[in-house]
Amino acid sequence: MAMMDKSAADSYVYAKASGMLAKSYVGDRARELFSFNSLQELWSFLFKAEVPVVPEALLARALEKEAFDTFVFQYRKLIECYSEPNPVLTALLHGYDYENIKDIGAAISLKESKLPEINRINPFNLINYDKWPDLKAMTAETPLEWYSSAVDIKDQHLINHKIDCQNVIEMIKALDKVELSCRKDVKKLVSEKLIIENIVWALRLRLYYNMSSEEIIPLLAYSTSEKDLKDYLVQDALKVLDLPLDDHDSWKKWKYSRLLNPHDEGSPWTVDPGWIATAFKTVYVGKARRMFHQYPFTCCPIVCWFIIKQDELDNIRTASESLRLNIDSSQAMRTVGIMEVNNG
């Protein structure tokens, strides 16, 4: 597809994206993904290519890779219509590069000889993967050029946090370049996801690692490198640091109480960060579906398309893993929020 002027591209992309979303396996349609008895059946349902003749474990990996490659291919075809895609559209893709570089750094630290399996987003990749295993060359002239040498594997988590922060900062800067007509709503949509991720991360550090507030605060993701405690991305996470983890009554007035795991009166209860994450995912994707048509000739529909299709990708991966591990379909659907997970 040749590049068009922005007006023509906006019209074409909106129509094309609308058509693809109508066929997506999200919401109620996602249940179809969990109706099959084998990975071979799921593959044949999703793809035109013949089912690979490989062992079950390898077939699951191949299916998930095919699903990811299809997702990236479709997204790339949308944003390649623009001579200069809005920065937020490439920032969304770059999230995969940031995850890749964590695995690459760890592999170099462990002196592995082979490039780890990565999610490729070329030609929009930040990382020069052809330069493996030269980390400095791989990250040169990118926002990650500070990451030029591997660290001891015991310190990799510190590097990973810094990478996550870089990812968030790129996204926040990109959101400020969204068209003015839809900027407020797009920024609110994406920022709320980052806010919830901070909340979930803070709770996991408290619950599973018994970390104190002082230890957790530096490990949150801020909108700038200054790590100001008044940063809007961390304000709600800071508020959960003092709430008792096992007292449901203390959480009743919490801003996001509708996302809490259910409580049976008289039974023990502990806040479940995984439940909050899954419940929010359902809300987040629902908002993206509703927003898709609100600003038709801007980058907003493409942002929403990415969120919705990424949810479809998660659903496909979960369906694949449930078949490989012989997990009950109802249980598998609950893990991705297909069944109702809100309680208020």
N, C-alpha and C positions, 0 to 999 in steps of 0.2 A: 504494500500500500504506500503510495507516494505521499509525502507530506503536503498538507493543505494550509490555506490561511486559517487563522484561529477560528473565525466564524464558521467556516465550512467544517473544520475539524470538530468543533463543539457539537454541531448538529449530527454529524456522522457518528461520532463516538457515543453520544447519548442514545441514538437509535440502536446502535450495535450492542452497547452494554445492556440496554433494556431487554433485547432479545435473548442475550445469554443468561441474564438473571432469571428470566421466566422458566428456564430449563434447569435451574440450580437445585441441588439437593440440600436445602436448608429449611428450617421450620418444620412443618408437617411432612413435607416431601422427603426430608432426611430419613424418615422411618424406612423408606424403600431400601436404603443402603444396608439395613440390618435385617433384611428379609431373606437373605441367601444362606445356603448351607455349606458353601465352599468358597475358597478364594478364587477358584476358576470361574465360578458363576458370577462373582462380583466383578472380576476383570472383564468378562464378556459383556456385562451390563454397562460398564463404564467406557470401554475403549473399543475401537474398531480393529486394532492390531490383534494378532493371534495370541493366545495365552502362552507364555513361555513355558517350556517343558523343563522345570527346575524343581528342586525340593521345596516343601511348603514354606520354610523359613525364608528362603531366597525369593520365593514368589511374592511373599508379603512385602519384602523390601522393594522388589521390582515394581509392584503395584503402587506403593506409596511414592516412589520416585517418578513413575509415569504420571501420577496425579499432580505432583508438584510441578513437573516440567510442563504439563498442560496448562496449569494455572498461570505460570510465568509467561508462557507463550501467548496466551490470550490477553494477559495484561499488557505485555510488551506491544502487541499489535494495536492496542488502544492508544497507548501513550506515544508510540512512534508516529502517530498522525500529526503530532505537533513538532515544529522545528525546534522549539525550546519548551519541553514539558515543564509545567509548574514544579518548583522544587519539592513540594510536598509529595508529588507523585513518585519521584525517585527516592525520596527519604523513606517512604513506605517499603520499597524494595530493599533498601540498604539495611534494614533490620536483619535480613538473612546474611549479609556480609559480616555484620557485627557478630552474629552467632558463629559464623564460619571461622573468624579469626581467633575466637576463643579456643576452638578445637585445634586449630593449626598451631597456636602458641603452645598448647599442652603437648601436642605431638612432638614439636621440636624440643621441648623440655625433656621429654622421655626418650629423645634420640631415635624416634621412629624414622624409617627410611622412606615410607610411602605417604603421599599426601592423603589426609583423612577424607572420608566421603563428605562432600560438601554440597550445599544447595546453590546451584549456579544461576545467576541473574543477568549474565552478559546480554547485551553490551552495556548495561547500566551498573556493572560492578565497580566498587571502590578498590577492591583488592586485585593486585596483579598476580593471579594464581600461577602463571607460568614461571614465576621467579622462585617457586618452592625449591629448597627450604630456606632461602635467604629472606628472613623476616623483614629486614630493613628495606630491601628492594620491593618486597610485596606491598608494603605500606607507604612507600615513598610518594610524596606529593598528594597525600590524602589527609583527612582529619585524624587519621590514626598513625601518622608518621612518627609520633612520640613513642610508639610501640615498635622499637627497632631491634630489640634483642629479647630472647626468651629469658624467663626467670625460673628459679627453682620451682618445681611443681607444687611444693607446699605453699608457695606464695601466689599461685595462679589465681586463686579466688579474689585477691586484691586487684590484679590486672583485669579480671573479668568484670569487677564492679566499675572500674574506670572506663572500660569499653561500653558497658551499659549506660553510664552517664554521658559518654560521647554520643551514643545513639539518641538519647533523649534530647540532648542539646541541639543536635542536628534537626530533629523533628520540630522542636519548639521554634527554631529560627525559620524553618520552612513554612510553618503554619502562619507566620506573620507575612508571608508572601502570597497567601491565597487571595483570590479576588475579593475586593471589599464587600461585594454584595452578599457573599456567603461566609466571609471569614469568621465572624462571631460564632456562628453555629458549627462550622467545621472545627474550629479551635476548641469549642466546648465539648464536642463529641470525642475528639482524640485525647484532649487533656484529661477528661474524666477517666479514661482507661488508664492513663499514666498515674493518676491519683489513686485509683483502686489497686493498681499493681504495687504502689508504695505501701498501702494499708496491708495488703496480703503479705508482702515481704516482711514488714515490721512484726506482724502477728506470728509468722513462721519462725522468725528469729527469737521471739519471746517464748513461744510454745515448745519448739523442738530443740533450741540451743540454749535456752534459759539465759538469754542475753539481757543486759540492763538497758535502760533508755539511753544512757551515755554511750554505750557500745553500738546501739542501733542507729542513732541519729546520723553519724557520718556515712552509714551504709545505704542511706536512702538516695533516690535519684532526684536531683534538683534541676530546675529549668536553666540555670547558669552555673558556671564553674565556681561562683562565689559561695555556694552552699549557705545561703541566708535562711535562717529559721523561719522567716516570714514568707518564704517562697510558697506560692499557691499550690505547688505540686506536693508539698510535704505537710501542709497544715493539718489535713485530716488524718494523716498517718501519726503525727505527733499526739493527736487527741486519743488514740487508742492505746498509747503506751502506758497509760495509768489506769485503764479500765481492767477490773478483775477478769481473768480469763474464764472463770467457772461460775460467774454470777449473772444469769440471764437478765435479771431485773435491772442491773446496771447498764445494760445495752439497749433497753427499750426505747430510750430517747436518742439513741445514736442516729446520726444523719442517714446512714445506710442500713437501718435496722431491717428493712424489707429483704435484705440479702442474707440475713442470718440463717444458720441451720435451725430447724424446728426444736422446740422445747416442750417436753411433756411434763406437766405440773407434777412435782414430787419426785421426778427422776433427775439423776445427775446430768449436768450439761456443761460442755466446754465449747467455746467458740471454735469454729472449724474454718480456717482460712481457705482451704480447698473448696468448701461449699460456697463461700463468698465469691471466690473467683469464677466458679461455674455459673452461679446465679447471675453475676454481673455480665458474663459473656452473653447470656440470653437477652438481657436488657440492651446491651451494647449493639448487638447485631440487629435487634428489633428496631432500635433508633435509626441505624444506618438504612434499613429497609424503608422506613417511613421518610427519611430525609432524601432518599435517592431522587425523587421527583420534584423536590422543593425548589431547587436551583438548577434547572435542566441544562443551561448552556454555560456552565462554569466547570471547574475541576471537581466540584462537590460530588456529582454522580460517580466520578471515577474513584474518588476516595471511598465512597460508600460501596461501590462495586468491589473494591479490594477487600474491604472488611467482610462483606457478605461471602465472597468467594473463598476467602481465607477460612471462614467458618465451615464452608463446604469441604475444604481440604482437610480440616481437623476431623470432620465427620467421616470422611473416607478413610483416613488413617485409623481412626478408632474402630470402624467397622472391619477393616483389614486385620488389626491386631486382635479383635475379639474372635474372629474366625481362626486365626493362627493359634490362639491360646485356648480356644474352646470356651469362651466366656459367654454367659447367657446374654442374649440380645437386649433384654430389658435393662440389665445391669450396665451394659455397654452404653446404651442410649442415655442413661442417667449421668454417666461420667462426662458427657458433652452437653448436658442441659437440654436434651430434646424433650424429656419429660419435665413437667412443672417442678421448679426448684424454689420458687419464691414462697414466702409465708407471711404475706401481709401487703 
